[in-house]
Amino acid sequence: MTARTIVITGASDGIGASAARTLARAGERIVVVGRSAEKTQAVATEIGGDFFVSDFADLSQVRALAAQLKAKYPRIDVLVNNAGGIMGKRELTVDGHEKTFQVNHLAPFLLTNELIDVLTASGATVINTSSAANAFGRVDIDDLDSAGSYSTNRAYGTAKLENILFTTELHHRFHGAGISTAAFHPGGVATNFAAESSSWFRFAYKTFIKRFMLTPEQGADTLVWLASTKPGQDWVSGAYYAKRALANANSQAYDAELARKLWERSEEMVSSDLDKIDRQG
């Protein structure tokens, strides 16, 4: 059987790196994407995969990544949007968006849409890493950049809720064209995802709570399961999973109108960013 091409973002560490190792051992062709060139290359070298470096706090780098992927891989069987994390105080990116929102939602939204032709032609699976933290998120469609009010934990929870909304709307728009989608909660995993945060999450991860948390290998289990099994047979496209089973999410996650509006507003945001670049050029 020909190896499938699986692109995993946020794969230089944590559950992304663990999933890359497991899937590579199963004979898949893994493309490792990360922010740190040194760490990303190290994982790719270890598993014999390709690697690309991209900082999702800069949308021009996301577009460049998409162009590189399209140029090298005429077929992408699985795209795992795993890059993300909890940030500190409210900070705007070079694109003018709140950093938590951009890194966790807007960048993977852009990457997926930039690759949409390859993904549809490949009949691809798109897997989005969410979190049970979506429970304390709240999407305000008129303030996606949290200009009105901001807290580190709520911003992260909202971004993880947006991951689920993106998953359902991607299914709605492109399942008929061959794409299957899933979002999942990896569990409380001892990784470095809160490294930039000043919230209680970071201190919890650095102290005694860490010893009771899942290993990256355990946290990657549902991701690997989704990537290795068949949508429509082993799992339902467009849904949210935890521990290989359908899971309950924030009530907003089931609002189809909100999912549509989030998609359209996100589209406007990345389009306006392109307009800015064109005007500057």
Backbone as CSV, one residue per row, in Angstrom:
resi,resn,N_x,N_y,N_z,CA_x,CA_y,CA_z,C_x,C_y,C_z
1,MET,0.841,-1.196,0.000,0.000,0.000,0.000,0.882,1.254,0.000
2,THR,0.533,2.217,-0.841,1.284,3.467,-0.909,1.066,4.285,0.351
3,ALA,2.141,4.814,0.898,2.034,5.626,2.114,1.214,6.877,1.845
4,ARG,0.383,7.230,2.785,-0.372,8.466,2.681,0.501,9.644,3.111
5,THR,0.176,10.829,2.617,0.870,12.047,3.020,0.048,12.731,4.097
6,ILE,0.646,12.893,5.272,-0.029,13.487,6.420,0.750,14.708,6.877
7,VAL,0.114,15.867,6.841,0.723,17.121,7.278,0.247,17.424,8.688
8,ILE,1.190,17.630,9.607,0.838,17.916,11.004,1.483,19.232,11.415
9,THR,0.678,20.228,11.749,1.222,21.480,12.263,1.391,21.367,13.781
10,GLY,2.239,22.226,14.332,2.506,22.126,15.764,3.108,20.780,16.111
11,ALA,3.981,20.280,15.228,4.501,18.922,15.380,5.948,18.882,15.857
12,SER,6.466,20.013,16.332,7.841,20.025,16.825,7.932,19.568,18.276
13,ASP,6.762,19.376,18.918,6.743,19.019,20.333,5.372,18.446,20.668
14,GLY,5.217,17.943,21.891,3.916,17.555,22.424,3.195,16.501,21.618
15,ILE,1.861,16.620,21.554,1.057,15.586,20.901,1.290,15.556,19.397
16,GLY,1.642,16.702,18.800,1.923,16.716,17.371,3.129,15.869,17.034
17,ALA,4.207,16.031,17.811,5.412,15.233,17.595,5.143,13.759,17.881
18,SER,4.372,13.494,18.930,4.054,12.109,19.269,3.243,11.439,18.170
19,ALA,2.233,12.154,17.648,1.431,11.605,16.555,2.289,11.378,15.317
20,ALA,3.218,12.306,15.048,4.107,12.164,13.889,4.927,10.887,14.008
21,ARG,5.460,10.625,15.195,6.271,9.419,15.403,5.437,8.148,15.215
22,THR,4.245,8.138,15.817,3.392,6.944,15.742,2.957,6.666,14.309
23,LEU,2.539,7.697,13.604,2.065,7.517,12.230,3.209,7.174,11.280
24,ALA,4.395,7.717,11.559,5.559,7.367,10.739,5.914,5.896,10.916
25,ARG,5.822,5.416,12.139,6.110,3.992,12.395,5.112,3.089,11.672
26,ALA,3.916,3.619,11.431,2.892,2.843,10.722,3.098,2.890,9.209
27,GLY,4.134,3.602,8.772,4.457,3.628,7.349,3.929,4.824,6.584
28,GLU,3.373,5.818,7.289,2.849,6.994,6.616,3.981,7.980,6.284
29,ARG,3.757,8.799,5.268,4.690,9.869,4.908,4.282,11.114,5.695
30,ILE,5.118,11.521,6.631,4.758,12.603,7.541,5.485,13.893,7.174
31,VAL,4.723,14.979,7.142,5.267,16.312,6.927,5.108,17.077,8.235
32,VAL,6.230,17.440,8.839,6.246,18.079,10.155,6.324,19.594,9.980
33,VAL,5.389,20.306,10.606,5.378,21.773,10.557,5.494,22.310,11.977
34,GLY,6.397,23.251,12.189,6.562,23.845,13.509,7.112,25.248,13.422
35,ARG,7.150,25.915,14.551,7.656,27.288,14.603,9.160,27.330,14.813
36,SER,9.690,26.394,15.586,11.121,26.331,15.861,11.818,25.483,14.801
37,ALA,12.731,26.095,14.060,13.433,25.362,13.003,14.213,24.187,13.576
38,GLU,14.893,24.415,14.684,15.728,23.377,15.287,14.892,22.183,15.748
39,LYS,13.814,22.447,16.483,12.994,21.363,17.017,12.217,20.651,15.912
40,THR,11.750,21.422,14.938,10.979,20.829,13.847,11.858,19.917,13.003
41,GLN,13.050,20.387,12.690,13.983,19.567,11.913,14.377,18.308,12.681
42,ALA,14.540,18.435,13.990,14.934,17.283,14.811,13.881,16.180,14.747
43,VAL,12.597,16.551,14.850,11.527,15.553,14.774,11.487,14.919,13.389
44,ALA,11.593,15.762,12.356,11.557,15.243,10.983,12.710,14.286,10.721
45,THR,13.903,14.639,11.196,15.072,13.773,11.010,14.879,12.443,11.724
46,GLU,14.322,12.519,12.917,14.085,11.302,13.709,13.168,10.328,12.996
47,ILE,12.122,10.833,12.353,11.121,9.955,11.742,11.327,9.769,10.234
48,GLY,12.315,10.473,9.685,12.552,10.368,8.255,11.511,11.086,7.426
49,GLY,10.984,12.205,7.954,9.961,12.966,7.253,10.478,14.299,6.746
50,ASP,9.614,15.011,6.047,9.923,16.365,5.587,9.523,17.356,6.669
51,PHE,10.056,18.578,6.575,9.639,19.588,7.550,9.594,20.969,6.923
52,PHE,8.723,21.806,7.494,8.588,23.206,7.108,8.455,24.033,8.376
53,VAL,8.978,25.243,8.333,8.926,26.145,9.481,7.954,27.280,9.182
54,SER,7.051,27.534,10.112,6.066,28.598,9.923,5.580,29.089,11.271
55,ASP,5.549,30.411,11.431,5.035,31.037,12.649,3.623,31.520,12.364
56,PHE,2.640,30.923,13.033,1.245,31.244,12.761,0.826,32.615,13.278
57,ALA,1.720,33.307,13.969,1.445,34.687,14.370,1.700,35.654,13.215
58,ASP,2.077,35.126,12.062,2.324,35.927,10.863,1.633,35.224,9.700
59,LEU,0.526,35.784,9.226,-0.251,35.115,8.183,0.483,35.013,6.862
60,SER,1.450,35.889,6.621,2.231,35.763,5.387,3.031,34.468,5.402
61,GLN,3.454,34.037,6.588,4.174,32.770,6.698,3.231,31.582,6.476
62,VAL,1.976,31.744,6.873,0.988,30.686,6.634,0.738,30.534,5.143
63,ARG,0.622,31.659,4.438,0.427,31.602,2.985,1.649,30.987,2.294
64,ALA,2.830,31.356,2.774,4.052,30.791,2.196,4.107,29.284,2.429
65,LEU,3.706,28.854,3.627,3.662,27.425,3.943,2.710,26.707,2.997
66,ALA,1.530,27.257,2.788,0.551,26.628,1.897,1.108,26.502,0.484
67,ALA,1.777,27.544,0.010,2.354,27.513,-1.332,3.436,26.437,-1.438
68,GLN,4.253,26.302,-0.400,5.302,25.278,-0.394,4.701,23.876,-0.388
69,LEU,3.666,23.686,0.415,3.017,22.372,0.492,2.378,22.001,-0.841
70,LYS,1.697,22.959,-1.453,1.041,22.692,-2.736,2.068,22.370,-3.822
71,ALA,3.203,23.048,-3.759,4.230,22.833,-4.774,4.863,21.448,-4.653
72,LYS,4.976,20.947,-3.437,5.692,19.680,-3.219,4.776,18.466,-3.167
73,TYR,3.528,18.660,-2.714,2.648,17.505,-2.511,1.368,17.656,-3.326
74,PRO,1.284,16.972,-4.469,0.063,17.035,-5.270,-1.117,16.356,-4.568
75,ARG,-0.784,15.559,-3.555,-1.825,14.881,-2.782,-1.524,15.030,-1.297
76,ILE,-2.521,15.458,-0.525,-2.427,15.508,0.932,-3.624,14.729,1.471
77,ASP,-3.353,13.614,2.118,-4.429,12.734,2.576,-5.022,13.178,3.908
78,VAL,-4.169,13.709,4.784,-4.634,14.164,6.098,-3.919,15.474,6.439
79,LEU,-4.692,16.464,6.832,-4.144,17.714,7.361,-4.551,17.799,8.827
80,VAL,-3.566,17.878,9.706,-3.834,18.010,11.134,-3.483,19.426,11.562
81,ASN,-4.498,20.218,11.872,-4.309,21.580,12.371,-4.143,21.505,13.887
82,ASN,-2.905,21.331,14.312,-2.626,21.111,15.726,-1.923,22.288,16.392
83,ALA,-1.313,23.177,15.602,-0.581,24.310,16.176,-1.519,25.198,16.987
84,GLY,-1.032,25.692,18.114,-1.851,26.571,18.948,-1.285,26.650,20.344
85,GLY,-1.991,27.341,21.216,-1.541,27.446,22.590,-2.206,28.587,23.328
86,ILE,-1.957,28.646,24.605,-2.454,29.722,25.454,-1.409,30.831,25.482
87,MET,-1.860,32.052,25.281,-0.944,33.186,25.286,-1.010,33.915,26.636
88,GLY,-0.324,35.025,26.725,-0.336,35.819,27.946,-1.329,36.959,27.858
89,LYS,-0.868,38.162,28.158,-1.748,39.322,28.071,-2.137,39.574,26.620
90,ARG,-3.190,40.348,26.409,-3.659,40.607,25.053,-2.554,41.241,24.223
91,GLU,-2.324,40.655,23.054,-1.256,41.105,22.168,-1.741,40.984,20.734
92,LEU,-1.429,41.985,19.922,-1.797,41.939,18.516,-0.634,41.403,17.692
93,THR,-0.962,40.624,16.676,0.048,40.101,15.765,0.422,41.173,14.739
94,VAL,1.364,40.844,13.872,1.747,41.770,12.801,0.582,42.003,11.847
95,ASP,-0.391,41.099,11.862,-1.568,41.235,11.007,-2.688,42.033,11.672
96,GLY,-2.476,42.425,12.940,-3.457,43.241,13.641,-4.536,42.468,14.358
97,HIS,-4.344,41.158,14.539,-5.344,40.336,15.219,-4.841,39.902,16.594
98,GLU,-5.784,39.678,17.507,-5.412,39.174,18.825,-4.714,37.825,18.635
99,LYS,-3.603,37.642,19.313,-2.707,36.524,19.019,-3.336,35.164,19.270
100,THR,-4.071,34.997,20.355,-4.696,33.699,20.650,-5.654,33.306,19.533
101,PHE,-6.456,34.255,19.102,-7.432,34.035,18.032,-6.729,33.670,16.726
102,GLN,-5.682,34.406,16.392,-5.001,34.164,15.113,-4.278,32.831,15.094
103,VAL,-3.478,32.557,16.118,-2.658,31.336,16.108,-3.523,30.083,16.176
104,ASN,-4.570,30.121,16.997,-5.402,28.929,17.207,-6.498,28.747,16.171
105,HIS,-7.025,29.836,15.630,-8.134,29.707,14.679,-7.851,30.283,13.299
106,LEU,-7.504,31.550,13.234,-7.441,32.218,11.932,-6.352,31.629,11.037
107,ALA,-5.187,31.309,11.605,-4.102,30.734,10.806,-4.464,29.357,10.244
108,PRO,-4.979,28.417,11.068,-5.385,27.134,10.481,-6.556,27.258,9.515
109,PHE,-7.443,28.218,9.756,-8.529,28.490,8.807,-7.945,28.890,7.461
110,LEU,-6.962,29.796,7.490,-6.324,30.252,6.259,-5.563,29.125,5.580
111,LEU,-4.776,28.369,6.343,-4.002,27.278,5.764,-4.913,26.272,5.077
112,THR,-5.978,25.884,5.743,-6.906,24.906,5.169,-7.526,25.424,3.881
113,ASN,-7.931,26.675,3.883,-8.556,27.247,2.685,-7.561,27.425,1.540
114,GLU,-6.317,27.745,1.883,-5.293,27.853,0.841,-5.011,26.489,0.204
115,LEU,-5.223,25.425,0.950,-4.964,24.069,0.459,-6.222,23.364,-0.050
116,ILE,-7.341,24.075,-0.094,-8.634,23.421,-0.294,-8.709,22.631,-1.604
117,ASP,-8.078,23.118,-2.669,-8.132,22.401,-3.941,-7.414,21.055,-3.838
118,VAL,-6.248,21.049,-3.188,-5.502,19.802,-3.003,-6.276,18.857,-2.088
119,LEU,-6.857,19.419,-1.032,-7.580,18.596,-0.065,-8.813,17.951,-0.686
120,THR,-9.555,18.701,-1.470,-10.747,18.128,-2.104,-10.359,17.082,-3.146
121,ALA,-9.329,17.377,-3.918,-8.886,16.416,-4.937,-8.367,15.127,-4.307
122,SER,-7.869,15.241,-3.076,-7.308,14.082,-2.378,-8.336,13.320,-1.560
123,GLY,-9.551,13.882,-1.421,-10.534,13.273,-0.525,-10.004,13.230,0.886
124,ALA,-9.441,14.356,1.324,-8.661,14.408,2.562,-9.509,14.433,3.820
125,THR,-8.834,14.110,4.911,-9.379,14.278,6.253,-8.679,15.469,6.890
126,VAL,-9.454,16.378,7.482,-8.903,17.530,8.201,-9.250,17.367,9.674
127,ILE,-8.223,17.306,10.507,-8.400,17.100,11.947,-7.938,18.351,12.682
128,ASN,-8.799,18.895,13.525,-8.496,20.114,14.262,-8.394,19.829,15.760
129,THR,-7.264,20.211,16.345,-7.082,20.003,17.785,-7.837,21.070,18.561
130,SER,-8.869,20.652,19.284,-9.634,21.552,20.135,-9.247,21.268,21.583
131,SER,-10.159,21.445,22.497,-9.909,21.203,23.919,-11.222,21.282,24.670
132,ALA,-11.285,20.604,25.809,-12.448,20.738,26.688,-12.579,22.164,27.200
133,ALA,-11.512,22.952,27.054,-11.564,24.367,27.435,-12.593,25.139,26.620
134,ASN,-13.084,24.540,25.514,-14.134,25.201,24.739,-15.362,25.483,25.599
135,ALA,-15.497,24.745,26.702,-16.663,24.901,27.573,-16.758,26.294,28.175
136,PHE,-15.622,26.947,28.432,-15.702,28.286,29.002,-15.373,29.374,27.981
137,GLY,-15.501,29.020,26.692,-15.362,30.014,25.641,-16.692,30.657,25.295
138,ARG,-16.633,31.792,24.649,-17.840,32.452,24.143,-17.455,33.254,22.914
139,VAL,-18.047,32.909,21.775,-17.737,33.601,20.533,-18.632,34.834,20.390
140,ASP,-18.008,36.003,20.316,-18.694,37.253,19.997,-18.308,37.589,18.570
141,ILE,-19.204,37.349,17.637,-18.892,37.482,16.226,-18.494,38.906,15.860
142,ASP,-18.891,39.879,16.696,-18.545,41.274,16.426,-17.281,41.714,17.148
143,ASP,-16.651,40.800,17.885,-15.417,41.145,18.591,-14.511,39.915,18.670
144,LEU,-14.163,39.394,17.516,-13.336,38.187,17.478,-11.920,38.441,17.982
145,ASP,-11.475,39.698,17.925,-10.139,40.042,18.400,-10.118,40.486,19.863
146,SER,-11.244,40.302,20.559,-11.330,40.580,22.004,-10.885,41.993,22.358
147,ALA,-11.299,42.962,21.565,-10.954,44.361,21.857,-11.775,44.900,23.012
148,GLY,-13.005,44.401,23.160,-13.890,44.900,24.200,-13.515,44.409,25.580
149,SER,-13.229,43.132,25.692,-12.805,42.558,26.972,-11.923,41.359,26.674
150,TYR,-10.971,41.084,27.568,-10.020,40.008,27.318,-9.589,39.351,28.617
151,SER,-9.536,38.042,28.603,-8.852,37.292,29.654,-8.155,36.140,28.966
152,THR,-6.998,35.784,29.458,-6.179,34.748,28.828,-6.942,33.441,28.672
153,ASN,-7.569,32.980,29.742,-8.239,31.687,29.721,-9.481,31.694,28.837
154,ARG,-10.244,32.796,28.896,-11.442,32.864,28.055,-11.061,32.932,26.577
155,ALA,-10.003,33.672,26.263,-9.561,33.759,24.871,-9.177,32.390,24.333
156,TYR,-8.495,31.603,25.171,-8.109,30.261,24.751,-9.344,29.372,24.594
157,GLY,-10.244,29.420,25.556,-11.460,28.619,25.469,-12.286,28.974,24.248
158,THR,-12.351,30.263,23.929,-13.092,30.714,22.758,-12.443,30.211,21.478
159,ALA,-11.123,30.253,21.427,-10.418,29.757,20.243,-10.659,28.269,20.039
160,LYS,-10.692,27.506,21.132,-10.943,26.070,21.026,-12.396,25.800,20.606
161,LEU,-13.306,26.674,21.004,-14.691,26.595,20.532,-14.754,26.917,19.040
162,GLU,-13.977,27.893,18.620,-13.930,28.248,17.198,-13.373,27.104,16.358
163,ASN,-12.458,26.325,16.927,-11.955,25.143,16.217,-13.085,24.165,15.895
164,ILE,-14.010,24.005,16.833,-15.137,23.097,16.606,-16.097,23.669,15.575
165,LEU,-16.393,24.958,15.692,-17.267,25.614,14.722,-16.687,25.547,13.318
166,PHE,-15.378,25.729,13.212,-14.704,25.622,11.921,-14.828,24.206,11.379
167,THR,-14.672,23.225,12.238,-14.787,21.817,11.840,-16.158,21.516,11.255
168,THR,-17.205,21.969,11.928,-18.568,21.677,11.464,-18.888,22.413,10.165
169,GLU,-18.420,23.649,10.054,-18.718,24.416,8.841,-17.895,23.906,7.653
170,LEU,-16.664,23.477,7.911,-15.860,22.876,6.842,-16.547,21.617,6.325
171,HIS,-17.084,20.826,7.245,-17.860,19.645,6.844,-19.068,20.060,6.005
172,HIS,-19.793,21.067,6.469,-20.998,21.518,5.770,-20.687,21.965,4.343
173,ARG,-19.594,22.691,4.186,-19.265,23.271,2.879,-18.562,22.297,1.930
174,PHE,-17.759,21.370,2.476,-16.888,20.592,1.601,-16.989,19.073,1.741
175,HIS,-17.869,18.574,2.608,-17.976,17.120,2.717,-18.464,16.519,1.404
176,GLY,-19.360,17.229,0.738,-19.857,16.748,-0.549,-18.786,16.693,-1.616
177,ALA,-17.721,17.480,-1.418,-16.601,17.495,-2.361,-15.513,16.501,-1.968
178,GLY,-15.734,15.778,-0.876,-14.805,14.717,-0.513,-14.029,14.895,0.768
179,ILE,-14.156,16.055,1.424,-13.395,16.292,2.652,-14.176,15.807,3.868
180,SER,-13.494,15.128,4.775,-14.065,14.745,6.064,-13.339,15.505,7.159
181,THR,-14.052,15.852,8.233,-13.473,16.686,9.277,-13.793,16.143,10.665
182,ALA,-12.917,16.461,11.602,-13.162,16.122,13.001,-12.371,17.073,13.883
183,ALA,-12.936,17.399,15.040,-12.214,18.118,16.085,-12.103,17.166,17.262
184,PHE,-11.067,17.373,18.085,-10.921,16.453,19.218,-10.278,17.146,20.405
185,HIS,-10.558,16.591,21.578,-9.944,17.013,22.838,-8.889,15.992,23.209
186,PRO,-7.612,16.392,23.331,-6.565,15.418,23.641,-6.501,15.005,25.099
187,GLY,-7.196,15.749,25.974,-7.085,15.486,27.405,-6.100,16.449,28.027
188,GLY,-5.926,16.358,29.325,-4.968,17.213,30.015,-3.577,16.645,29.839
189,VAL,-2.834,17.212,28.889,-1.545,16.651,28.492,-0.402,17.512,29.002
190,ALA,0.631,16.874,29.495,1.819,17.574,29.997,2.716,17.944,28.819
191,THR,2.476,19.123,28.235,3.272,19.604,27.115,3.676,21.048,27.387
192,ASN,4.261,21.703,26.375,4.696,23.095,26.513,3.709,24.081,25.890
193,PHE,2.447,23.648,25.695,1.524,24.504,24.955,1.202,25.806,25.684
194,ALA,1.422,25.872,27.011,1.135,27.091,27.770,2.396,27.904,28.046
195,ALA,3.446,27.647,27.288,4.743,28.271,27.576,4.712,29.790,27.525
196,GLU,3.846,30.362,26.675,3.800,31.814,26.536,2.784,32.458,27.469
197,SER,2.109,31.656,28.253,1.012,32.164,29.066,1.467,32.560,30.466
198,SER,0.755,33.545,31.022,0.967,33.926,32.416,-0.209,33.474,33.266
199,SER,-1.101,32.664,32.667,-2.298,32.218,33.361,-1.981,31.088,34.322
200,TRP,-3.001,30.676,35.081,-2.820,29.571,36.018,-2.495,28.272,35.299
201,PHE,-2.864,28.170,33.988,-2.524,26.970,33.231,-1.015,26.729,33.254
202,ARG,-0.250,27.795,33.002,1.193,27.624,32.919,1.768,27.161,34.261
203,PHE,1.328,27.796,35.337,1.857,27.431,36.642,1.435,26.020,37.042
204,ALA,0.216,25.637,36.645,-0.244,24.277,36.917,0.619,23.262,36.188
205,TYR,0.940,23.587,34.931,1.745,22.668,34.131,3.167,22.555,34.653
206,LYS,3.664,23.629,35.251,5.046,23.642,35.719,5.192,23.031,37.115
207,THR,4.083,22.829,37.813,4.164,22.374,39.198,3.577,20.982,39.358
208,PHE,3.015,20.734,40.528,2.639,19.357,40.876,1.573,18.755,39.976
209,ILE,0.697,19.564,39.383,-0.387,19.002,38.575,0.167,18.221,37.387
210,LYS,1.336,18.650,36.888,1.900,18.027,35.694,2.096,16.528,35.866
211,ARG,2.436,16.101,37.072,2.723,14.679,37.271,1.480,13.816,37.130
212,PHE,0.281,14.432,37.231,-0.952,13.665,37.124,-1.563,13.740,35.715
213,MET,-0.894,14.436,34.820,-1.452,14.647,33.495,-1.052,13.533,32.535
214,LEU,-1.714,13.514,31.366,-1.422,12.511,30.355,-0.066,12.783,29.716
215,THR,0.550,11.748,29.232,1.763,11.907,28.436,1.359,12.378,27.035
216,PRO,2.280,12.960,26.277,1.959,13.332,24.894,1.459,12.140,24.073
217,GLU,2.014,10.963,24.328,1.578,9.761,23.615,0.115,9.450,23.909
218,GLN,-0.283,9.567,25.177,-1.681,9.337,25.540,-2.586,10.413,24.945
219,GLY,-2.117,11.653,24.957,-2.908,12.751,24.412,-3.087,12.666,22.911
220,ALA,-2.120,12.052,22.236,-2.178,11.931,20.773,-3.043,10.766,20.314
221,ASP,-3.519,9.950,21.238,-4.216,8.719,20.864,-5.430,8.975,19.970
222,THR,-6.282,9.912,20.342,-7.482,10.169,19.545,-7.117,10.760,18.190
223,LEU,-6.086,11.613,18.156,-5.609,12.172,16.888,-5.165,11.043,15.958
224,VAL,-4.341,10.147,16.467,-3.833,9.027,15.660,-4.987,8.143,15.203
225,TRP,-5.937,7.905,16.082,-7.115,7.098,15.734,-7.901,7.736,14.596
226,LEU,-8.143,9.046,14.684,-8.881,9.734,13.628,-8.125,9.700,12.303
227,ALA,-6.808,9.861,12.375,-5.993,9.885,11.167,-5.836,8.500,10.536
228,SER,-6.031,7.450,11.332,-5.749,6.090,10.866,-6.996,5.313,10.455
229,THR,-8.164,5.822,10.811,-9.400,5.085,10.554,-10.236,5.795,9.495
230,LYS,-11.392,5.221,9.182,-12.196,5.721,8.061,-13.392,6.548,8.525
231,PRO,-13.466,7.808,8.083,-14.652,8.610,8.382,-15.877,8.005,7.703
232,GLY,-17.001,8.103,8.386,-18.212,7.501,7.846,-18.362,6.047,8.221
233,GLN,-17.265,5.443,8.631,-17.290,4.047,9.069,-16.905,3.939,10.543
234,ASP,-15.785,4.562,10.906,-15.302,4.499,12.285,-15.661,5.738,13.104
235,TRP,-15.892,6.844,12.424,-16.287,8.077,13.106,-17.097,8.962,12.162
236,VAL,-17.807,9.916,12.755,-18.735,10.769,12.014,-18.066,12.091,11.650
237,SER,-18.074,12.425,10.380,-17.469,13.676,9.938,-18.231,14.881,10.481
238,GLY,-17.458,15.921,10.840,-18.042,17.167,11.324,-18.254,17.202,12.817
239,ALA,-17.833,16.164,13.526,-18.132,16.041,14.957,-16.894,16.300,15.827
240,TYR,-17.153,16.340,17.128,-16.134,16.618,18.145,-15.942,15.368,18.997
241,TYR,-14.684,14.962,19.195,-14.372,13.705,19.860,-13.450,13.876,21.059
242,ALA,-13.545,12.947,21.981,-12.615,12.813,23.103,-12.559,11.337,23.450
243,LYS,-11.378,10.826,23.701,-11.183,9.407,24.033,-11.854,8.493,23.010
244,ARG,-11.686,8.844,21.739,-12.212,8.062,20.617,-13.732,7.952,20.605
245,ALA,-14.409,8.869,21.250,-15.874,8.834,21.292,-16.432,10.233,21.089
246,LEU,-17.654,10.307,20.594,-18.318,11.601,20.472,-18.388,12.268,21.838
247,ALA,-18.129,13.570,21.865,-18.100,14.292,23.135,-19.013,15.503,23.081
248,ASN,-19.464,15.938,24.246,-20.286,17.135,24.333,-19.408,18.378,24.336
249,ALA,-19.915,19.428,23.728,-19.174,20.682,23.648,-20.047,21.832,24.121
250,ASN,-19.475,22.997,24.193,-20.177,24.244,24.487,-21.431,24.351,23.613
251,SER,-22.508,24.847,24.166,-23.761,24.932,23.404,-23.603,25.732,22.114
252,GLN,-22.695,26.720,22.101,-22.485,27.495,20.881,-21.901,26.641,19.749
253,ALA,-21.256,25.538,20.094,-20.642,24.686,19.082,-21.671,24.071,18.147
254,TYR,-22.929,24.051,18.555,-23.988,23.438,17.755,-24.841,24.477,17.038
255,ASP,-24.396,25.723,17.038,-25.116,26.821,16.400,-24.649,26.943,14.949
256,ALA,-25.414,26.393,14.024,-25.021,26.379,12.615,-24.897,27.782,12.044
257,GLU,-25.748,28.691,12.488,-25.682,30.069,11.997,-24.402,30.750,12.483
258,LEU,-24.027,30.484,13.714,-22.794,31.052,14.244,-21.588,30.487,13.487
259,ALA,-21.616,29.207,13.180,-20.524,28.596,12.413,-20.387,29.254,11.052
260,ARG,-21.515,29.515,10.420,-21.502,30.183,9.107,-20.946,31.587,9.216
261,LYS,-21.381,32.330,10.234,-20.917,33.705,10.408,-19.427,33.755,10.739
262,LEU,-18.962,32.810,11.566,-17.543,32.771,11.903,-16.712,32.516,10.644
263,TRP,-17.162,31.609,9.810,-16.460,31.331,8.561,-16.393,32.597,7.703
264,GLU,-17.536,33.254,7.529,-17.588,34.432,6.664,-16.746,35.570,7.218
265,ARG,-16.791,35.774,8.527,-16.000,36.834,9.136,-14.500,36.517,9.052
266,SER,-14.156,35.260,9.247,-12.755,34.846,9.127,-12.261,35.052,7.699
267,GLU,-13.110,34.732,6.748,-12.789,34.928,5.339,-12.532,36.402,5.048
268,GLU,-13.382,37.260,5.603,-13.204,38.703,5.428,-11.880,39.163,6.017
269,MET,-11.546,38.625,7.170,-10.311,39.029,7.844,-9.076,38.673,7.036
270,VAL,-9.008,37.441,6.535,-7.820,37.061,5.769,-7.808,37.742,4.408
271,SER,-8.987,38.038,3.860,-9.048,38.764,2.591,-8.582,40.197,2.773
272,SER,-8.989,40.834,3.885,-8.576,42.216,4.132,-7.082,42.280,4.378
273,ASP,-6.512,41.220,4.962,-5.064,41.173,5.155,-4.352,41.125,3.811
274,LEU,-4.911,40.355,2.862,-4.335,40.311,1.528,-4.418,41.671,0.853
275,ASP,-5.560,42.362,1.051,-5.727,43.697,0.486,-4.686,44.653,1.023
276,LYS,-4.398,44.550,2.337,-3.397,45.414,2.962,-2.037,45.203,2.307
277,ILE,-1.697,43.923,2.078,-0.406,43.607,1.475,-0.335,44.163,0.059
278,ASP,-1.444,44.018,-0.699,-1.473,44.518,-2.074,-1.295,46.031,-2.102
279,ARG,-1.953,46.716,-1.166,-1.853,48.184,-1.142,-0.456,48.616,-0.762
280,GLN,0.167,47.884,0.178,1.515,48.229,0.588,2.501,47.983,-0.532
281,GLY,2.207,46.930,-1.344,3.098,46.610,-2.453,2.990,47.653,-3.552
